Amino acid sequence: MNKLFNPSDYFILFAAVVSMAISIGFWFSGYKDEGVYIGIWVPSILGFGNYVKNLLIQNKERKKDV
């Protein structure tokens, strides 16, 4: 049975949540520009995680075909 989430998936999700929390902290501390800048990292982190996961899946499929 395939697992839905790997440990690397949890790491990427954790990094995105930490980035969002830091962004919110900056925003409410009065550093709104810094908060927005750090908040923009969240979709980038999640997109990078999705890209890496797709690469790993493709490599597994290639190994099965050989």
C-alpha positions in Angstrom: 0.0 0.0 0.0 1.4 3.4 -1.0 1.7 6.1 1.7 0.0 9.4 0.8 2.7 11.5 2.5 6.4 10.9 2.8 8.7 12.5 5.4 9.8 15.1 2.8 6.2 16.1 2.3 5.9 16.9 6.0 9.1 18.9 5.9 7.9 21.0 3.0 4.5 21.6 4.7 6.3 22.5 7.9 8.5 25.0 6.1 5.4 26.6 4.5 3.6 26.9 7.8 6.6 28.4 9.5 7.0 30.9 6.7 3.3 31.9 7.0 3.6 32.2 10.8 6.7 34.4 10.5 5.0 36.5 7.9 2.0 37.0 10.1 4.3 37.9 13.0 6.0 40.6 11.0 2.7 41.9 9.7 1.2 42.4 13.1 4.5 43.8 14.5 4.2 46.7 12.1 6.7 45.4 9.5 4.1 45.0 6.8 6.4 45.1 3.8 8.6 42.4 5.3 5.5 40.4 6.2 4.3 40.5 2.6 7.7 39.6 1.3 8.0 36.5 3.5 4.3 35.6 2.8 5.1 35.4 -0.9 7.5 32.5 0.0 4.7 30.1 1.0 3.4 29.3 -2.6 7.0 29.1 -3.8 7.9 26.5 -1.1 4.8 24.5 -1.8 5.4 24.7 -5.6 9.0 23.5 -5.1 7.8 20.6 -2.9 5.3 19.6 -5.6 8.0 19.7 -8.3 10.4 17.6 -6.3 7.6 15.1 -5.5 6.7 14.8 -9.2 10.4 14.2 -10.0 10.6 11.4 -7.5 7.4 9.8 -8.9 8.7 10.0 -12.4 12.0 8.4 -11.4 10.1 5.5 -9.7 8.1 4.9 -12.8 11.2 4.9 -15.0 12.8 2.3 -12.8 9.7 0.1 -13.1 9.8 0.2 -16.9 13.5 -0.9 -17.1 
